[in-house]
Amino acid sequence: MKVRRECRRQVVPVNPPLSQSRQADMACQCLYVRKHVIGGPLPEGEAAARGIEVHRILAAYINHLVKSRRSTDLGFLDCLMTGTGNLDVPQALERFRDNHAFDPDAVLGTELYISLDEKFSPVDATTFEEGDRHHAARPHAAYEGTLDLVLLPSVTEAEIHDWKSYYQIIDPNTFQSKFYPLLLMCLNPALQRVKFVLEFIRYGASRSVEYARQDVPWLKELAERERTRQHQLHEITTHGAGSLKGSPGRHCTWCPLLLNGCPVSSTNPYGQMSAEERLRFGLWLQEAEKQNTKVLKDLMVERGPVSYEDENENEYVADFVPVEKKFYPYEEAAVVLDEWLKAHPEDREVASKLTVSGLCSPLKAKKRSELAAKLGEVAEIRVGTELKIGRAKEQEVQVENGK
């Protein structure tokens, strides 16, 4: 047995398969080399631990639903949540608990592992021993990914649901949102459309994007381009790490090298202040901008536009500029739209994309409570996140009032 393992290690390629996480690490050459070339244990952050626990619980829960042929089992989910040692996990899953149900017949699998070779042909993961499946380097594998949940609404359609316990809701325009549909369509040639859904479980919100079979060629080109970048990083490392670059960015927020080993620590803005210090600095900037803008406006009322030229001969101007905003009065616009739809019954898309704004304030009046209730039945709520800096009490009141 030992001899066979040693022989297999000799033919293992240097480069690990390209995955979503490794592609994210490539944002900083130093981070990638430290994690995936040099290797060795690295400290795990709280966010990573929370994400691992959330994925474990949801996989166990959905697998239980499939086995028991149920769409929900809140008692079982509560037991899983109670058994976790991470106190933030139950809070992150609170909304998920109340707004998710699953069709057992549509579930293809949870934690579905897919491995492809350089030509995007599936590599049978069962040929590797237990424990080797997620090994960084193994024969033939060039691309790999583990999909949180895959649903098959039909023979030709699939949905990939990816659980995020983020505090911010983002759009599905990441490498992962393109890479996972590619993996699935390469695994299953019968699929014609794949919908990738980011599930922000903390808020009960989601964002999705859809790809079709005709998108596969350019999705492959994207994966091949990132694979080439990965190869180049390994080639640089074989000639010494002196030319490696440290690139500050969002990845610094979870980088284990940030406080110990970052080559640009002296100039890296992510390591110069703590999160609390950043908040304090943000409050100062907020007030400074408010006061400066007020004074600037007062000066401009009488003096007119103010101009400034920097050392590079770039000119900047502050001026009061009239801006036209179009508003379509509902009563008149409804008549025009109705006439249009009668004349063009095939153009239902224009009606489906219309929304009515400006109602929130008028509907607060007591005399319109009945109208507010009726409109509430057809209202669509889209949850998003935005950065707000201010007093904690004031933000609590805004949340309670639905602002």
Residue pairs with C-beta under 8 A, 6 or more apart in sequence:
8 139
11 139
12 137
12 138
12 139
13 137
13 139
14 137
14 234
15 137
15 230
15 231
15 234
16 22
16 36
16 136
16 137
17 115
17 137
17 138
17 141
17 142
17 143
17 144
18 142
18 143
18 144
18 223
18 226
18 227
18 230
19 143
19 144
19 145
20 145
20 175
20 176
20 179
20 180
22 32
22 36
22 230
23 175
23 179
23 226
23 230
24 175
24 251
25 31
25 32
25 35
25 36
25 251
26 32
26 226
26 229
26 230
26 233
27 247
27 249
27 250
27 251
28 245
28 246
28 247
28 248
28 249
28 251
28 252
28 255
29 233
29 236
29 244
29 245
29 246
29 247
30 241
30 244
30 245
30 246
30 257
30 261
30 262
30 263
31 246
31 251
31 255
31 257
32 233
33 233
33 237
33 241
33 244
34 42
34 257
34 261
35 42
36 136
37 233
37 234
37 237
39 136
42 256
43 256
44 256
45 254
45 256
46 88
47 165
47 254
48 254
49 86
50 86
50 88
50 89
50 92
50 165
51 165
53 84
53 85
53 86
53 89
54 89
54 92
54 93
54 163
54 165
54 201
55 111
55 148
55 163
57 77
57 80
57 81
57 84
57 89
57 93
58 93
58 96
58 110
58 148
58 149
58 163
59 110
59 111
59 148
60 80
61 73
61 76
61 77
61 80
62 102
62 107
62 110
62 149
63 110
64 73
64 76
65 71
65 72
65 73
65 102
65 104
65 107
66 102
66 104
66 107
69 104
70 104
71 101
71 102
71 103
71 104
72 100
72 101
72 102
74 97
77 93
77 97
78 97
81 89
81 90
81 93
81 97
82 90
84 90
88 165
89 165
91 202
92 165
92 201
92 202
93 201
95 201
95 202
95 203
95 204
96 199
96 201
96 204
98 204
99 204
102 151
103 151
106 151
106 152
106 153
107 149
107 150
107 151
107 152
108 150
108 151
108 152
108 158
109 147
109 149
109 150
110 148
110 149
110 150
111 146
111 147
111 148
112 146
112 147
112 149
112 150
113 125
113 133
113 134
113 144
113 145
113 146
113 147
114 122
114 144
114 145
114 146
114 147
114 183
114 184
114 186
114 187
115 122
115 123
115 125
115 141
115 143
115 144
116 122
116 123
116 141
116 142
116 143
116 144
116 183
116 186
116 187
117 123
117 140
117 141
117 142
118 142
118 227
120 143
120 182
120 186
120 220
120 223
121 186
122 186
122 187
123 140
123 141
125 133
128 135
128 138
132 138
134 146
142 227
143 179
143 183
143 223
143 227
144 183
145 179
145 180
145 183
147 160
147 162
147 180
147 183
147 184
148 160
148 161
148 162
148 163
149 160
149 161
149 162
149 163
150 158
150 159
150 160
150 161
150 184
151 158
151 159
151 161
152 158
152 159
153 159
155 190
156 190
156 191
156 192
156 193
157 191
157 192
157 193
157 194
157 195
158 184
158 188
158 191
158 193
158 194
158 195
159 194
159 195
159 196
159 197
160 180
160 181
160 184
160 194
160 195
160 196
160 197
161 197
161 199
162 176
162 180
162 196
162 197
162 198
162 199
163 199
163 201
164 198
164 199
164 200
164 201
165 201
165 202
166 200
166 202
167 202
167 385
168 385
169 200
169 203
169 205
169 207
169 383
169 384
169 385
170 198
170 207
171 207
172 196
172 197
172 198
172 207
172 208
172 209
173 209
175 222
175 226
177 196
177 198
177 209
178 196
178 211
178 219
178 222
179 219
179 222
179 223
180 196
181 194
181 196
181 211
181 215
181 219
182 211
182 216
182 219
182 220
182 222
182 223
184 191
184 194
185 191
185 194
185 211
185 213
185 216
186 216
191 213
192 212
192 213
193 210
193 211
193 212
193 213
194 210
194 211
195 208
195 209
195 210
196 208
196 209
196 210
196 211
197 206
197 207
197 208
198 206
198 207
198 208
199 206
200 206
200 207
200 383
203 383
203 385
204 383
205 382
205 383
205 384
211 219
236 243
236 244
237 244
244 263
246 262
246 263
246 264
246 268
247 264
248 264
248 267
248 268
248 269
248 270
252 258
252 262
252 268
252 270
252 271
253 270
255 262
258 265
258 268
258 270
258 271
259 265
259 271
262 268
262 271
265 271
273 281
279 389
282 389
283 389
286 389
296 306
296 318
299 306
300 306
300 318
300 319
300 320
304 319
305 317
305 318
305 319
305 320
306 317
306 318
306 319
307 315
307 316
307 317
307 318
308 315
308 316
308 317
309 315
309 316
310 316
330 356
337 350
337 351
337 354
340 347
340 350
341 347
341 348
341 350
341 351
355 380
359 375
362 368
363 371
363 372
363 375
364 372
388 395
388 398
